[in-house]
Amino acid sequence: MAPRASDKRRGISRRDSLKLSGLALGGLALGTQGKGRGLCEVGRCYPTSYKTEGYTYARQLPPFDPLTPVEPDEMRISFMGSSIPPNPRAQKMMSIFVQVGSGDQAVFDCGSGVCANYSAMGIGWAQMNKIFISHLHGDHMSDLSYIYQSGPQSDRKMPLFVFGPGPTGFHWKDPDNTYPFGDPGDPRGDYDDGTKTFCEMLRAMLRWQSESFCFQSTGLETSSGLYHNPEQLQALWGLKDVPVPVTDPRAPYDSRYQQEHYKDPFSDGYAVVPVELQYDLIGGTAYDNHETGLKITHFPVIHTRRGSIGFKLEWRGLSMVYTSDTKPEENCIAQASGEKPLDVFIHEMVVPPEVWAMKILGLSAPGPAPGIDEATWNAMVDWTKRVQDSSHTTQGAFGHILSRISPRPRLTVPTHFPVTDDTVACALESVQAKVPDIGRLGEQLSWSFDLMVLRVFKDRILQHRAAVSDYSLVTHSQTIPAQDQAVPKYWKYEGARKVADPTAQLDLTAAIPQTDPITHEENYRDDGY
């Protein structure tokens, strides 16, 4: 099928990937630095001849303007963060932004630092109103506080919806019956460890922040045509329960926090609405918008503690699975298999423990080195091995999972991975050992990187590198008419009108006035110059 006229900035397709992919031919897609091993046997990747700083494949992808409108038949997947901690400066923590041609969108995870990439991509706060959290680790939810604080003073004048796992109900009994609290043998747990409790604490923690910006309008007039009440949104989004903003978690114990001014109306952007998902339910519906056709379901995965989930997105015949962090498990294979190929399978991958230890210690090859004795080296490997065993899928296990998905996904994307030419070369060898016909890098398998953009159509998947400015300050995606915006919480009269009062909460005793009250000389200009 011929490219469309609108595809002048055409991304890399499967056919194009053969031109760029050179791993099996000596390094067109992955650059070498002229020392160490080239193509590596599984388990013998280092020392390496591949570059250890930079990801050549990403630089070779066609640049793409992220402000290009999403086409009516397109599902667009943008990686706003793609790393595991400790992360390099080139990669933020995990976040994926999905847009569909019917005008809907969703954020999957929002780890630390990702908001800078959202801004660079020109994605405003109003487009970040639905956050789907896979689990409550900081590298998957840290930027939620920034999304929450910044949206209402900008263009998100509706509640922030946080979809995430409910409480685990997990109990643990000390095998030695020496648990230090209560009677010997008392179970540890269960804890209030679900998304609702997290949102309550987030709201209470950011009270000073929210009040300090309420001299701006932060919500909608309920008479506005832009406003949807809870029952309307429940029906529109296919929610199981009527959405309700959290209240202060101290309210049951202190009447002060039960007062109305401690409650956020549903029409306000500082309202936080948790949508708790039963973490052990396979195929449970999180979101089902019958107007836009976007449906998101969830399934349990295995990561550090009960209560982690993956997501499956379906839209008008296109589909995506995002497992987030997990050990090798069966549910993701079932979710990605079916009568027809899944379009995009996004699954985490980690480097082997000795490679991870090598990178953390700043070495060029595994093992003791000057300044790193054997005990230090072994302790670091033991630490990374424990993290792997509790939480993650290694590159060999990733290959095993992919070999069992039937039919094979159109494109598989390892993520949560520190991408450099050497790590990708090593990982590709492990995957190819399990899936010999996977092809070259970029054909059916591409490692994610920050600002990677996948444009998914029924007849092709285009891979891009977003072309952005490092200095962009874009935070608005829509303009809300003044008549639709609610009166600010802190206001004053200007004639008969209620207007914003930027100084209502300030102690101005020590403020320097614009004009000196004695000399009447101008201290500084009102227009900022």
Buried (B, 14 or more C-beta within 10 A) or exposed (E): EEEEEEBEBBBBBBEBBBEBBBBBEEBBBBBBBEEBBBBBEBEEBBBBBBBBEBBBBBEBBBEBEBEBEBBEBBBBBBBBBBBBEEBEEBBBBBBBBBBBBBEBBBBBBBBBBBBBBBBBBBBBBBBBBBBBBBBBBEBBBBBBBBBBBBBBBBBBBBBBBBBBBBBBBBEEEEEEEEBEEEEEEEEBEEEEBBBBBBBBBBBBEBEEBBBBBBBBBBBBBEEBEBBBEBEEBBEBBBBEEEBEBBBBBEBEEEEEBBEEEBBBBBBBBBBBBBBBBBBBBEEBBBBBBEEBBBBBBBBBBBBBBBBBBBBBBBBBEBBBBBBBBBBBBEBBBBBBBEEEBBBBBBBBBBBBBBBBBBBEBEBBEBBBBEEBEEEBBEEBBEBBBEBBEEBBBBBBBBBBBBBBBEEBBBBBBBBBBBBBBBBBBBBBBBBBBBBEEBBBBBBBBBBBBBBBBBBBBEEBBBBBBBBBEEEEEBBBBEEBEEEBBBEBBBBBEEEEEEEBBEEEEEEEEEEEEEEEEEEEEEEEEEEEE
